[in-house]
Amino acid sequence: MTRGVSGLISRYRMRLKRRRLLWRSIRSRRQLTPVSDHTNLIQKDQVLAFVVLRNEMQRLPFFLSHYRRLGVGHFLIVANDCTDGSAEYLTQQPDVSLWSTDASYKSARFGVDWLTWLQFRYGHGHWCLTVDVDELLIYPHHDKRPLPALAQRLEARGAQALGALMLDLYSKGPLGAADAVDDPIAALPWFDDGPYRAVRQAPMQNLWLQGGARERVFFPKNPTRGPTLNKLPLVKWSRRYAYANSTHSILPPRLNHEWDGPPAVNGADTLSGVLLHTKFLPGVLERSGEEKSRREHFGQPDQFDAYYDAIGDAPDLWHPDACRFEDWQQLTRLGLMSTGGWTD
């Protein structure tokens, strides 16, 4: 009886939290100025991509090309205080609707409030992809089957979201010394295939997946401070939904159970993907120094000064057990994502 009452109270609190998140996102719309609005071109069954960025001209051409190849129909992007030409470049893209803001990224829940408003306004009923510009989603058969086909597969199985491991890519040699090439995957061809670990967290029932290269190099003595690597980047959106912590967790809580982690961690065989994380391109040292001074990327930035200092020391992330990236089949063999029975 006590457990039942406790469960009811928890569900009530999560419902209130979700409503608060939705309300603050609706209020945040006042911080957004439309720059290039092509939302009238959005079609009923298109997969939509939602992005917040700041000074990402280095990555944008490949990012847009990658997701266009995957079948994204329209990009809804917020440019936050851009000064490197990113916003001007995006206004030239007919499949991009762009908003600008110079408001605080941190105060907007690291941009989540802005995107939640855009998802509320434009994403209802669509499969919505929410990613950073340094994240490249791949999934089983992505080279042959576009996102609309993936969405159909998920819907056929009664799924409302796709889970993905965020996999840090790096080069061989000092951090930031990779060759400057158009393809970030070619510039950063190495990754850690493990170890990774995951637990469920109350009260949102979200997964907490950790491990990998950044934890190995930057948090060896305090691994619980390592990055959270689980994400739900692709969701069949409803106006009732709200991401709670980036795309690491979502409300209502039942959506967090759409993925139990990669097979290598929990042995789950749920169809899943991988977000190839290209943070460590050339320029990462300067960018990390700027992030440290701006203090916009962590809720308690003082606790991460040592992390930024360690990046500034330009360590070599490569080690003898590093894996060289090949293709999605390799990642399924390593248990980092699953086909979920989706065969050729």
N, C-alpha and C positions, 0 to 999 in steps of 0.2 A: 504493500500500500504506500509506504514512504517513498519507494523508488518510483512508483507511478506518479505521485504528486511532484516529486523532484523533476521528472521528465516533462510534466506539463509546464512547470515553472520555467525550465530551460527553453522549451519551445516558444513560450510567451516572450521571454527575453530576446530570443533570436529574431522573433517577428518584429519586436520593437526596434531592435538594432537595424534590421533591414529597412524598415520604414524611415528611420533617422538618416540612413545612408542615402536613400532615394531622395529624401527631402533636401539634404544638403547638396546633392548633385543638381537638383532642379534650381536651387538658388545660385549655383555656380555658373549657370548659363549667362549671367550678367557679366562674367569676366571674359567671355568669348566674343570676339569680333569676327564676323564672317568676312573672308577675304576673297574666296572663290567658291561659290556655291553651285554645285552641279547635282544636288540631291534629287532634282526633278528627273534625272536620267536613271535613277535606281529602279531596277525591275524587280518584280515580285519574288522570283526564285534565286536571285543573286546572293552569293556569299559576299559579305561586307567585311572590310578590315578597318579596325579602329586603332589609332596610333597617336601617342604624344611624343614629340621630339624636340630637341634643342641642338642646333648646329651639327647636323648629320649629313652634310653634303658629301662627305667621303663615302658613305654607305648607300645613299638614297638610290642611285641608278640601279645598282645590283639588287637592292631590296625590292624595288618596284618590279623589276624584270622577273625576279624569282616568284613573287606572288601573282603576277599576271600569268606566268606559265602554269601556276597551280590552279588558276581559275577564279581569282578574286575579281568580282565584278565592279566594285567601287571601293575607294579608300576614303575614309573620313579621318582627317588628320588635324591635330592641334599643334601649332608651332608656338613653343614657349620661349619668348625672348631670343629669337634667332638673329644672328648677326653675320652668318657665313654664306648667305645666298640660298639657304635651304628653302625658305618661304617663296622667294622669287622663282626658283626652279619648279616648285610644286604648283604654282599658279598656271604654269604652262602645260600641265597634265590634264587632259580632258576627263579622265576617270578619277580625279582627286577633287574632293571638296575640302577646303582649307579654312580653319579658324585660327586666329592669332590671340595671344594673351601675354602680358608681361606680369601677371599675378604670380604669387608664390607657388611653385611646384609642390613644395612640402606641405603648405597649408591646404592645398587641394588634394590631400592624401596621395601625394606623388603622382598627380595627374589623373587619378582614378575618378575623382568627382566629375571632371570635365568629360571623360569618356562615358561615364554612366549616364550623363545627361544626353549625349549624342546617341547612345544605345537606346535609351528610353524614347527619344524622339524619332529615330530612324531605324532602329534595329529590330523592333518587335516583329516576331514571326520569321526572321531571317536567321540563318546560321551566321554567327558573328565571330570573326577572328580578331583577338586582341593581343597584339605583340609589340615589342620594342623593335627599333630599327636594327639593333644588333642581334636579333633572334630570327633564324631562318627555319621554319617548320618543314620537316620531312616526315613521311609516314609510309607504311607499306604500299608499294605500287605507285608512289607519287609521280614516278617518271612516266606512267601510262594512264593513271586515273586521276582526274582533277578533283578539286575540293567538292564540287557538286556531287560527284560519284561517291566520294567518301561520306558526305552528308546523307545520301540515300542509304548507304550501307549502315550507318549508325542508326538512322530512323527505322530501318527494317529490323534492327535488333532491339528497338525500344530505348536506345540510348539518347541522351540529351546533351552530351558533352564528350569531348575527346581529351584524354589526359596526355601529358607529355613530360619527359625528363628534359630539363635544361642541361645541355652537355657543353661544358667549357672547351673551346678549341684554343690551341696555342701553337706557337712555332718552336723551332729548336734554336736556342741561343737566348741572349738577354731579352727581357720583356720589352716589347715595342720595336724590336729590331727586324721584324718580318719585312720581306720585300713588299713594296707598295704595288699591288696588282689590283685589277678590277674585281676579281673574284676573291672574296675574303676567305672562302673555304680553302682555296689554293694557297693563300698566304698563311693560313693557320691549320695545317693538316693533321695535328696530333691531338689526342684526347686520352683521358683516363677511363678504362673500362670498369673501374671499381676501386675500392669497395664503396657501396652505397647502402644506406639503411633508412628505414621509414617507420614512423609510428603514427597513430591517430591521436588527434588532440580534441579535447573537450573545450568549450561546448559546441563549437561549430562542426565537429566531426571531420575537420579537414586533415588531409595527409600532411606529414612533415618529413620530407625526404632530404637527406643531406649526404655529403661525401664529396668525392671527386677532387679535381686539381686545385681549386682555390682553397678548399679546406686543407688539403695536404701541404700546400706551400705557405699560406697566410695564417692559418688557425690550427697548427699542429698541437699546441698546448691547450687549446680551448675550442674543441671542435663544435660545441653547441653554438658558437658564434659564427660558424661557417654559413655560407649562403643556403637559402631554401631553394631546392631544385625542382620541386613538383609544381606543375602549372596545369590549368584547364584553359587553354587558349582558344578553343573552338567550342561554342555553345549555341544551341538553338534558343535564341533569346526571347525573353518575355519581359514586359515592363515591370514585372514583379521581382526581377532578379537584380542583384547588386554584388559586384566583387567587393570582398571585405579587405583583402590585403594583396594589392596588385592582382594577378591572376592566380595566386597561390591558393586562395580560398574564396568561396562564393556562398551567398545566401539566396534561397533557403538551404539549410544544411544538407538535405538529401542529395543535392547535386554534387557534393564533395565525394559521395560514394560511387560516382561514375567511374572512378579509377582508383585502384589499390596499389599502384606503383608498378615499375617494370618487373618482368619475370625474374630477373636476377635478384630482386629484393624479396618479393613476396610470392613468386611462383605463379602470379596471376596471368591469365591468358586473354585479357581484355584488349581489344583493338586499341592501339595507342601510337603515339608519335614521339619525335625527338625535336627539341628546339636547339639547333646548332647555335651556340652563343659565341659571337665574334667580338667580344669586348676588347681583346688584346691586339688589335691592329696597331700599326704605327700611329703615333700620336697619343697613345694611352697614358704615357707618363705626364704629358702636359694636361690632358683632360682630367686625370685624377687629381693633379694639383689644383686645378680650377674647381673641381667638385668639392675638394676639401675646404677651399676658401669660401665657396658659396654656401656650404652647409645646408644644402637642399635635399640631400639624398638619403639621410637616415633620421629616424625619429629622435635619436640621442647621438648626434654627430661626434661628440667628444669621445665616445667609446670606440669610434672607428678611426681616430687619428693614426693609430699605429698601423692599421690596415693600409691607409693611404701612404704612409711613410714607407711601408714595405714595398708597395708598388713602385714608389719613387726610386727604390734601390735597384730596380730593373733585374730581378732574379730570373734565372732560367727555369721555366716550368717543366721543361722536358726532363724525362728520366728514362732509364733503360727499359722499363716495362710499359712505356707509352705505346699506344696503338695509333697507327696511321689510318686516317679515315678513307674508306673505300666507297661504300654505298649503303643503302638502307638494309640490304640483305645482311651485310656484316653486323649491323646493329641488332638485328633480330637474332643472329647466331650468338651474339654476346649477351643476349637477354636484356638489352636496354630498351627495346620496344617489342611489341607483339603484333602479329597479323590478325589475331583473334579469329583464326579460321578463314580469313579472306584470302582466297587462293586465285591463281591466274585463271 
